[in-house]
Amino acid sequence: MDRRSFLSAAAVAVPAANALVTGVAQAAGLSSGPAIDFKSNLPAPGSYPKKWICGSPSLMDNSDPPVQVHWYNEHTAFLRQSKAYSYEAPFAPLYFGNDRILLLDEGFTQLRNDWDLRGIVDDTIAEWGKRHGKDTSKMELLVAFSHLHADHYAAVNQFFDRPNTRYMGLTHEEMVGFWGMTNFPEEKVTLDLGGRDILIWGSPGHVISEFTYYDTYTQILFTGDMFYRGRCYISFWEPWFDSMKRIIDFMDHNPVTHVMGCHIEISNKGEDYAYGMTWQPDEAPVELTVEEFRHAYEIAKTIKEPGIYFTGAVFLCNQTRGTTTIDKNPYKY
């Protein structure tokens, strides 16, 4: 079921049945400046960098910033945490609308005096507002994440005292309630950022509490850790396969420019970087093609037992959490 309005719960624990429904008309006019057209000439073009920050041979001599902010286009930024600060080096999309801003996956840090994700996000928002004549102090920031692992939500606490901010809670009920879902994972809800729609539905498999996000403006599908350029650790095979099928069905009826996950763990030659690497000089690109996703799905159809299966773009690690491609699989039948 699609909901053509913003569905959200309050920042504290609120069950889906009590979700606050804020209509587009109520939200109109929250920010100053001319309205941006997010509906015409789609998909909005954009570009990924030729190279992301990817760690240093010696962390003592690291010169990378804590976060790389890359503007995919005028209204979309992708943040990537430095591997010098965490080997996970997660990505965090930042989507701008006329009335709201959505931040997904807050990175593997907690304290602002360690590194200040909140300050970087606020500076990025202020930069966008200055460029487009928007009073961003009047715009709501939604702080959410793809799934319930610490490298994706740890920095949520940096936003607790930020004005005009709602943040996702850390239980399954709070996560589902934040989007007003009543039929997880099949139900699709539509988040209206003010002329820019984000479609959201459940994609369990890596973990149970997990979402996929589709930006109608760039037509990028953000799949978190359920599918990414690396070791896709699949904890629950049948739910994961069903999630793949839901995405395939979506692709059959909707245009998708790229699939983007939260990590890179493969070189541009298809070699697996060892777990915990803090220096990946020859990374593959974060973005994946629709064809690569469909090919992985076809391979998944043939998988009958636990193990690690390489698709040419990702490693499907079926119930092998804690092992890598260089380990002997203790779970093999």
Helices and strands as residue ranges (DSSP letters): E 6-8, G 16-18, E 20-22, H 24-27, G 59-61, E 67-73, E 76-81, E 91-96, E 100-104, H 117-132, G 136-138, E 140-144, H 150-153, G 154-159, E 165-167, H 172-178, E 189-192, E 197-202, E 211-215, E 220-224, E 231-234, H 237-253, E 258-261, E 287-288, H 290-300, E 307-310, E 315-318
